[in-house]
Every structure is written in structure tokens, then in C-alpha cells.
Amino acid sequence: MNKISLSGTEKRILKELSISQYEDGMFDDLSRAELYVASNRLKGYGLIIAHYAEGNELVVAHISDEGQVYLKENPLLENPVSDNELKRLQIDELEYKKRIRKMEDVIRVWKLVSAIIGLIGVVGWLFFFLKNG
């Protein structure tokens, strides 16, 4: 089953209806319009079964079999990633790898410089020791 892009309100309604059937006062913090739009979209996706009275007032709602399967397959209700977002993530990953390679090059140069300085120090110490010894 394909992931569906759901709003926060739709996710909440779907999760709460998966626990129990709709009761009066269940979504009192939502306006009638918000509840209608969100539940109607869920109904359109086939995730819930809902019936409305006049004035778009939600009367009966419960999760459908398809909604239960959707929740089982996508329990966190994650929205799908858009193609633009996927491309942006791929570009970010490539830029990150490029920065890592540059840093690795700097580290290699630093190691080389440190080795040369260390070698010069050892040669200088041997020269001083043999000259004075």
C-alpha cells in the first residue's frame, strides 16, 4: 500500500479512530469545518468510514479495514518523501562526501608535513649528537 500524505489533524483522527469509534466530544478542540475536511479526506482515501448530518456535522466514524492495514504497514504515519526532497537529500549527501574528501586531503598533507618536520628534527638531532659526541 502506498503512503499517503496526511496532515497532523488527519493523522490524529486516524489514530484515535483506530482505538475507538467516534463519540460526541471526541474532537472538541477541532472546529466543525476542520473535522469535516480532515475526516472527509480520510474517507476519500478509504481509511475511515464516516457519515455526516446536515451542515457537515460528523455523526458516525470508524476506521475501515483498509485504514487498519495502512496503520499496520505505516504505524508512525510517515508521509512519503517528494521527488524534490529526495533530490535535495541526494545533493546534500554528495556535498557532504565532497567536504569529507577535502578534509581527508588536508589530513594527508598535514601528516606529510608532520613526517617531514619530524625527519628533519631527527636528522638535526643526529647531526648535533655526532658533531658533539
C-alpha positions in Angstrom: 0.0 0.0 0.0 1.3 3.4 -1.0 2.0 6.0 1.7 -0.4 8.9 1.7 0.5 12.4 2.7 -1.6 13.2 5.8 -1.9 16.4 7.8 -1.4 16.3 11.5 -5.1 16.5 12.1 -5.8 13.6 9.8 -3.1 11.5 11.5 -4.7 12.2 14.9 -8.2 11.4 13.7 -7.0 8.1 12.1 -5.1 7.1 15.3 -7.9 7.9 17.6 -10.5 6.1 15.4 -8.2 3.1 15.4 -8.6 2.9 19.2 -12.3 3.6 19.4 -15.3 4.6 17.3 -16.2 8.2 17.0 -18.1 9.7 20.0 -19.5 13.1 20.5 -16.9 15.4 22.0 -14.0 13.2 20.8 -12.5 16.1 18.8 -13.9 19.1 20.7 -10.7 21.1 20.1 -11.3 21.0 16.3 -13.8 23.2 14.6 -16.6 21.6 12.7 -15.0 22.6 9.4 -11.6 21.2 10.4 -13.1 17.9 11.5 -15.2 17.7 8.3 -12.3 18.4 5.9 -9.9 16.1 7.6 -12.4 13.2 8.1 -13.7 13.7 4.5 -10.2 13.4 3.1 -9.6 10.2 5.2 -12.9 8.9 3.9 -11.8 9.7 0.4 -8.6 7.7 0.8 -10.7 4.8 2.1 -9.0 4.9 5.5 -12.2 5.6 7.5 -15.9 5.1 7.2 -17.8 8.3 8.0 -21.4 9.6 7.8 -22.4 13.2 8.1 -25.6 15.0 9.1 -26.7 18.3 7.5 -24.2 21.1 7.9 -21.3 18.6 7.5 -21.5 17.5 11.1 -19.8 14.2 11.7 -22.3 11.7 13.2 -20.6 8.3 12.8 -17.0 7.4 12.0 -14.8 4.4 12.5 -11.6 3.1 10.9 -12.0 0.9 7.8 -10.2 -2.4 7.1 -8.0 -0.5 4.6 -7.2 2.0 7.4 -6.2 -0.8 9.8 -3.9 -2.3 7.1 -2.5 1.2 6.4 -1.8 1.8 10.1 -0.2 -1.7 10.4 2.1 -1.0 7.5 2.9 2.6 8.5 2.4 2.8 12.3 4.2 6.2 12.5 2.0 7.6 9.7 5.1 9.0 8.0 4.3 11.0 4.9 6.0 10.0 1.6 9.1 11.8 0.5 8.6 14.0 -2.6 10.9 13.8 -5.6 12.2 17.3 -4.9 13.0 16.4 -1.3 14.7 13.2 -2.4 16.8 15.1 -4.9 17.8 17.7 -2.3 18.8 14.9 0.1 21.0 13.3 -2.6 22.6 16.6 -3.4 23.3 17.2 0.3 24.8 13.8 0.6 27.1 14.4 -2.4 28.2 17.8 -1.0 28.9 16.1 2.4 31.0 13.4 0.8 32.9 16.1 -1.2 33.7 18.0 2.0 34.9 14.8 3.7 37.2 14.1 0.7 38.7 17.7 1.0 39.2 17.2 4.8 40.9 13.9 4.1 43.2 15.6 1.6 44.1 18.2 4.2 44.8 15.5 6.8 47.1 13.7 4.4 49.0 16.9 3.7 49.3 17.6 7.4 50.6 14.0 8.0 53.2 14.5 5.3 54.3 17.9 6.7 54.5 16.4 10.2 56.6 13.5 9.0 59.0 15.8 7.1 59.3 18.1 10.2 59.9 15.0 12.4 62.5 13.6 10.0 64.3 17.0 9.9 64.3 17.0 13.7 65.7 13.5 13.9 68.4 14.3 11.3 69.2 17.6 13.2 69.4 15.8 16.5 71.7 13.0 15.0 73.9 15.7 13.4 74.2 17.6 16.6 74.9 14.4 18.6 77.6 13.1 16.2 79.2 16.5 15.9 79.5 17.0 19.7 79.9 13.3 20.6 
